[in-house]
């Protein structure tokens, strides 16, 4: 199959995309495509294993860290065979595509849970945290050996995200799932007043005073588990945090039941509910067009929408995520021109959007019966050029009429000329200051909005 490249021609204020072969500004089946200075190509594809070889479907957001200190980051994820809710295998593979590090078969995990990786015991090696089929939080050492399991704390959870943070700033990180907060040895620290909600949360110093807060679906907790503020909402949604109005405090962008709220750090409604579409997944916050103001990227059932900080729609694109309606996204400026590329993968296609106007820069059929996963950007093979990790499974391939790729796909620049970035992405609710480059968890977390002011975007290096 011949390569297709897209080149940029600047004519007055317009950017026109011309294909060298068919004059189309989007991917039409070729393996490589040029987005500004970035030749996108599939570098390698994991879809086989000697351990449980039929377990190659992936429906979680992977995480990335150098587990064995060989200088090459590793990709950690869950695979499954035919049921995305139970019977998963925790796997780790080398980020350069050279092979597997380990596959854990002694403990079956929830395939749809988004794992986390970080040094929770301060031994200089990262641990991997996930959830078992028996509804216990599990911790594994860097080599896949069992470390501990918690008491039963959840009830048949099929999706959710582990978060690592030192919420009480005592030097020992906590393991968090929703409003369940565990000590680093797996014992229970505290459980929030509203535990039976979607199991997604993250830790920031929301009021910039004292210890950080735990942000869950509709409730914010102090570090001791007491409630700071909460919202009476019938549907539990997803949020992200950044300083949208330059007041030195973060705002919460809350997505639920087809629309969006924007709340001040104290819970005051900044902008009322904006009805957009069905569903709505975890938002990404980034300045997509280099105008100095943040934008909000949200995936719904049939629309991918980018909002201005005041809630008005900047642009939207038609997508197909009717299976879960709760996908997420990420963003990165691959050529460092100030215009961010936005990455998204729905039931059928992996796409890269131009952050300024939403035009499709790249489109490839990949396929996934979705939960909360998203393409993530990281230097996964230590070549000083950013790569993109995309997951795939065959759950809905008959619905969408494409053949799913299955497994883990790593896309990169054919010439290794992309902007470089970090070699770590340690959890679904990722922002740059939540983890150090060596995978340690900061005792005193820096306010990401003071230095980077984004959410789910890795920095250029």
URHUFEN-V211245 format. One record per backbone hydrogen bond with DSSP energy under -0.5 kcal/mol. NH is the residue of the N-H (numbers start at 1). CO is the residue of the C=O. Records with the same first field share a line. If there is no record, write none. Layout:
NH = CO  CO
This chain:
4 = 32
7 = 18
9 = 16
11 = 9  14
14 = 11
16 = 9  14
18 = 7  16
20 = 5
23 = 19
33 = 40
35 = 33  38
36 = 34
38 = 35
39 = 37
40 = 33  38
41 = 412
42 = 31
43 = 41  410
44 = 410
46 = 408
47 = 45
52 = 50
55 = 52
56 = 54  80
57 = 80
58 = 392
62 = 60
63 = 76
64 = 425
65 = 74
67 = 65
73 = 71
74 = 65
75 = 93
76 = 63  74
77 = 91
79 = 89
80 = 57
88 = 109
89 = 79
90 = 104
91 = 77  89
92 = 102
93 = 75
94 = 99
95 = 73
97 = 94
101 = 92
102 = 92
104 = 90
105 = 103
109 = 88
110 = 131
111 = 109
112 = 84
113 = 110
114 = 160
115 = 113
116 = 129
117 = 426
118 = 127
119 = 439
120 = 118
127 = 118
128 = 140
129 = 116
130 = 138
132 = 136
133 = 108
135 = 132
137 = 151
138 = 130
139 = 148
140 = 128
141 = 145
144 = 141
147 = 139
148 = 139
150 = 137
153 = 135
154 = 135
160 = 112
161 = 199
162 = 114
163 = 176
165 = 174
166 = 442
167 = 165
169 = 166
173 = 171
174 = 165
175 = 182
176 = 163
177 = 180
178 = 161
180 = 177
181 = 179  190
182 = 175  180
183 = 187
186 = 183
189 = 181
190 = 181
192 = 179
195 = 192
197 = 195
199 = 159
200 = 198
202 = 215
204 = 213
206 = 204
208 = 205
213 = 204
214 = 221
215 = 202  213
216 = 214  219
220 = 229
221 = 214
222 = 226
225 = 222
228 = 220
229 = 220
231 = 218
233 = 231
237 = 235
238 = 255
240 = 253
242 = 251
244 = 242
251 = 242
252 = 263
253 = 240  251
254 = 252  261
255 = 238  253
256 = 254  259
258 = 279
259 = 256
260 = 274
261 = 254
262 = 271
263 = 252
264 = 268
267 = 264
270 = 262  268
271 = 262
274 = 260
275 = 273
276 = 258
277 = 258
280 = 325
281 = 299
282 = 326
284 = 297
285 = 455
286 = 295
288 = 286
295 = 286
296 = 307
297 = 284
298 = 296  305
299 = 327
300 = 298  303
301 = 278
304 = 317
305 = 298  303
306 = 315
307 = 296  305
308 = 312
309 = 294
311 = 308
314 = 306
315 = 306
317 = 304
319 = 302
321 = 301
325 = 321
328 = 373
330 = 343
331 = 456
332 = 341
334 = 332
336 = 333
340 = 288  338
341 = 332
342 = 353
343 = 330
344 = 351
346 = 349
347 = 320
350 = 364
351 = 344  349
352 = 362
353 = 342
354 = 359
355 = 340  353
358 = 354
361 = 352  359
362 = 352
364 = 350
366 = 348
367 = 348
368 = 347
370 = 368
376 = 389
378 = 387
379 = 422
380 = 378
382 = 379
386 = 419
387 = 378
388 = 411
389 = 376
390 = 388  409
392 = 407
393 = 367
397 = 394
399 = 396
400 = 396
401 = 397
402 = 397
404 = 402
405 = 366
407 = 392
408 = 46
409 = 390
410 = 44
411 = 388  409
412 = 41
414 = 39  412
416 = 413
419 = 334
422 = 459
425 = 64
430 = 428
434 = 431
435 = 432
436 = 440
439 = 436
441 = 119
442 = 440
445 = 443
448 = 446
450 = 447
451 = 447  448
452 = 448
453 = 448
455 = 285
456 = 430
458 = 331
461 = 420
